[in-house]
């Protein structure tokens, strides 16, 4: 599922952000130059990649001057030598920026278990660094440089008055022996307190599921160059919106995905419970294959709710809404009509009507009302197709 | 993956067990007549099917005289009417056996969300009941009657001296709008304390994974007719063996499965941790598709270990063993040579050798040594193929 979109703003429109990137066969290198406050959220995988270890350490300052990212090799499961190489990457950029290496963040994505070829990194660096600038093209080149098997480049941004919030991301590629690495860098020139990043991550990047696997390299960085005063509440909302759109782009680029699925759970006793239910439904391979087959199979949805581990009553509602992808609907939903397939725990007899809607729609929403409380959550996933199996089993040939 | 096997013993060889069954288009009905002590383990799905609710209640006696099972309709998500119908099924058999309905267990498997057609059940009952007997054929007819989309009938049993332990199972079929229901009935004429059922279930039926979905109807019943004295330890081991074989049969019949995968985790700090790691690896869709593609992709195994949620060191070992299915190896492993793909956390360079072994083998074992303790576990799963996607997405056409 390749999204056709035009972003209103790009990262180089953020005051204080310059960048460059090059993507060659086998990988790429991207650089961001930006003075600002930075925070990050990282993979929970026990085997954190070397750049994640280094970046977490460097973020303790809370202030950065640059970011360097390579694709093609994840520098994961590479031991002490891997950490040394990640530090070398930081040093490379720090030397040019005339700052401490601790003011540079490092990310990698690609093959795991193989040491970085530092000659290759250095030669790319020499090529990329002089290109740093603030043209719109630079932002796309950076976005492209961090991709691996992504089928489209992911960038989204918005303007609120004279303030810009914009970000790039990569994700979904899991072609062997790579891992599905999600990288996201969101920038704003508004002076905001970035400590709400965990909350944002929880609602966006941590509320998507392609195949449930968590990479060794997942990284989400939020940077404020603090150039402008702003209505902080509105800017924070914009940050969440940008992350929502980038997160949905990652899912839409899920391997072999033909349809995006938004699972909205309402009426839960807590947000945690709502998310648990939504995640169980969006992750169920039976729900995912039924979505691919365009069948409003509520039995499979019910079963997933049932094993999600929370205490729910049978008398719930399930409705389906069909739409096509639009950025403003990311994580918030289409406005099209709801078709109830289960009402008060009973089959409404509308399964075939709902299935027809699924056939026609690129985006399918499941709205589940648990009727047990006032809390809600949304998890975005995709279907499971032949193409997913092909990509993930035939990559060696 | 259809297993070719001949079981040494069948359930009608268990002293005190008689049965019958019929399988017609759209479903079937099976009956077991057996006086004995019984215990059960059931689905953890929140939406327990009506027969599960009834059977759990009836098992409080600890003593049963019969079991009645239908396939074709799961009697799940059917509310009070469903419970009434499940009770009616118990009454039907109790009347013939001249016992209380509380001495009869009930199971169902098939479509969910649809009320049972009790006329159909009654007519099948009238046909099946007179056929009850203890011929070997009866055992196969019962085993066949409880199947849904199973591609082969599952029965296994062994003899220890004059004592028999034998069981039947159904599983793996998840064709819509059905759920994957696992049913297993294991009988012995040995006088044993059956309260170890949970422990056995944990090591066998709860240590398999096809697609991670848990049905509303999963049921495992263990019955002792208490006809014979025995070496209790040996008989308990035999019960575990029978359950291991039945559990592996269920996985081998996993939809679209072309290869069985045994994940052995050794050197864990606790059994719980060992199982968590084994389950994460066996459930990873990336590992499952790599298995289908016959690639010894240790990066994906490492990543799954990493996100399993336990604290492990990078310096672990991963070896591959290839074999073909044999009952005596169920959950215990092949004796063929181990090929290490990761040793002390380092690539051994044997990936292509290991991949060749995977190509030639119906059964692929991953042996993971965490080197952190003395505990171990085994989880059995299967690959994820095009056929899985086809079965689960194209069933409506």
Interface residues (C-beta under 8 A of the other chain):
Chain A: X44 X45 X46 X47 X77 X79 X111 X112 X113 X114 X174 X176 X177 X178 X179 X180 X211 X212 X213 X214 X215 X216 X284 X285 X286 X289 X290 X292 X293 X295 X297 X298 X299 X300 X302 X303 X304 X305 X306 X307 X308 X310 X311 X312 X314 X345 X347 X355 X384 X385 X386 X388 X389 X390 X392 X393 X394 X395 X396
Chain B: X44 X45 X46 X47 X77 X79 X111 X112 X113 X114 X174 X176 X177 X178 X179 X180 X211 X212 X213 X214 X215 X216 X283 X284 X285 X286 X289 X290 X292 X293 X295 X297 X298 X299 X300 X302 X303 X304 X305 X306 X307 X308 X310 X311 X312 X314 X345 X347 X355 X384 X385 X386 X388 X389 X390 X392 X393 X394 X395 X396
